[in-house]
Structure formats: C-alpha cells, structure tokens
Amino acid sequence: MKRLLFALTFASLMMLSFAPVYGASEIVLDHVTGIYNGDTVNAGCSIEFTFRLTNTDGNTIAGLSNGFRVWMQRNGAYTDNFDPITYDILPIGWDTLFDLTGGIVMSLLSVDGVGEDTVGFGGSRLMGPGIPDGFDQQVWRVRATPYMDGDTLCIDSSWFPPGSSWLWATTPGGTIYPAWSGPHCFHVSMCPCGVPEFTNCVSSLTFPHCATAQYTFCAQDIYVCYNLDFNLISGPGTINKISDTCALWSYTPSVADVGTSQSITVQVTDLCNCGICIVNLTFTDCRERGNADGQGGINVADLTYLVAYLFYGGLAPPCYEEGNADGEGGINVADLTYLVDYLFFGGAAPPPCP
C-alpha cells in the first residue's frame, strides 16, 4: 500500500498546480487555502482542502462513503511531522438529505497507527431525498498543519474501516465509483518573510448581547511582507480585511450568548508565515444603566425613549437592563424619575451594570 502511495505521490509532484474540471460523478479538490506560489505551504501554518461533489450521472445518490488521507514524506520515507487533521462539512442540510444517519457521519482515525491522518465522510437516506442528479456544490473541508521544512504533504482518496469503500449507492439500486482528481501534494517550506505579529491582540473582550460586537485586528510583518490576510479559524462571527494590515471581526450575539464561555481564534498570514491571536469573549445583558436607547451616553433621548416605551407602545430598550436606570426590579416610572433627577437636578448617576 505504501509503495502505491509513493508512486502516486511522485506522479502528482509533476502536476502540483491544478485547476479542477467538473464532470459527471466525481469529487474534486475545489480549492486549497493556505498555499503560496501554487504548490507550497508554510511550515507551522494550517492548510485547508475544500472538496466539491458533482453528480450529473442521472441517478440520485442514496448513500455515500468517501474517505481522505493526509500523509507526509521526506526523501522517500514517511514522516509524522504534522498535527492530527481536522475537518468539517459545509451546511447544506445533510440531516434532511441523509435522514437515516442523521446527516453526514464523520470518522477521524489513523490508517498507519501514527497520528490521526484519515477522515471518512458517510451517510445514507431512508425517506430523505438523497443527493439529486445535477448536484454540484462544495461539501466538506479537511485541514492539516505540517511543521517541518523540506517535507512533502499529500492528500488522496482513501478506504476507511470498518467497511467504507470509495463509492456512492444510487437509486434505483446501483453503485457508482466517483472519479477523483488526486492525489495532490505540496511542498512544505519556511518562507523568507518574517512571522507576522498582531499589534493589538487582547486576551479578552466584553460586549453587550444587544448590539453587534466588533473588534479591529491589526498586524505587522517587520520583514516587509505586507500582503497580510486574516482568517477566523474558530469561534463565532466573520472577519473581513479593511486595510493592508487590519481586519474587522464582527458578530451579532443574542440573549443565548449571555453567560456562555466562547472564544475566537484569528490567524494572520503573509506570503507563507502565520500568527495566532486567541480572544475570550464575554457577552453581558448590560453595558450602561440609563442608556435606554442603546445609542451610547445618557441624555434626554433616553428619557424620550422610556416615555415612548412605557406609555405609548414604543420599542423596549435594546438591552433591557440598560433601561432599568435605577437598578431596582424591572423598567417602570421610577426609572424615568431617576433619570430626570440625574440629568436635571444633580441626582446620583445610575448604578453600574452587574
């Protein structure tokens, strides 16, 4: 088996740059995130493989089992110089397509006994529609992080135990062995650029649940590799680059986020190096008592907002506890009186949020 894999690997090194060509009944490597110069991944940085499934065979896929293996080699010998692979599926309603198995079942395992290097994707339908003819979408992702300069990282289709062959079961009854474009291999190298560093990485951030949470991450590379990219590796929200060196993370929380333990991991990469920032998130039900309209600051607009809410059917304060100016019980006329005293007669400021 290993000899076969080596033969496939050397053949693939002759075709490291690839462009997927979609056809009937196939799985292709749609794109790869984390490479540079077309065929190289930086040691220590994550590489992500995104797969596309195309079914134009004329049949419905009632069940499938497709596995992928990642391996490393150096000078004709296997190495274990990479972290265990991780994976996920694209959100396309797998639980309804393959209702018998509750969606796609993913199995992470080791083929050679050294590290977790293989992931299997499988599922089957009972009453669900399965994957229809004409389906052509990205379906799942596999990630690996090599860490040794000079290695070669490869990914290919794989059988995975206990009985998962590379096949699709169709309806009416039949079997398809979908085409696969691999193996695909990539050099692992240390980049001549420096390692980009966050200039404003913080350990924690606190936001009210009732407004969009935002934070601008900025980074620099002292060796003048200015082509920086930012990726949200894990955690809620999205991140979008807003300048050569900064990106804006944003997330719209809900009441369900209050009191939960969450974090985000943001990665910045230059041409081939990467840096990581991990931030713990806290979402509260209150930012500033008396700020009834949620616009920041306490002023007459907050009085107007509370009057409309209490007497004229207006909207509730975006953050309920911020409308509770006196901090006693719920929102009522006592909060109006409290704000009037504070704003016009030198009364005490609203108490702090809990």
Secondary structure as UniProt FT lines:
FT   HELIX           2..13
FT   TURN            14..15
FT   STRAND          26..33
FT   STRAND          35..36
FT   TURN            37..39
FT   STRAND          40..42
FT   TURN            43..44
FT   STRAND          47..55
FT   STRAND          60..74
FT   TURN            75..76
FT   STRAND          77..79
FT   STRAND          82..89
FT   HELIX           94..97
FT   TURN            98..102
FT   STRAND          105..109
FT   STRAND          118..124
FT   TURN            133..134
FT   STRAND          135..146
FT   TURN            149..150
FT   STRAND          152..158
FT   TURN            161..163
FT   STRAND          167..171
FT   TURN            172..173
FT   STRAND          174..176
FT   STRAND          179..180
FT   STRAND          184..189
FT   STRAND          197..198
FT   STRAND          204..208
FT   TURN            209..210
FT   STRAND          213..220
FT   TURN            222..223
FT   STRAND          229..234
FT   STRAND          238..241
FT   STRAND          246..251
FT   HELIX           255..257
FT   TURN            258..259
FT   STRAND          262..269
FT   STRAND          274..284
FT   TURN            289..290
FT   TURN            292..293
FT   HELIX           300..311
FT   HELIX           320..323
FT   TURN            325..326
FT   HELIX           333..344
//
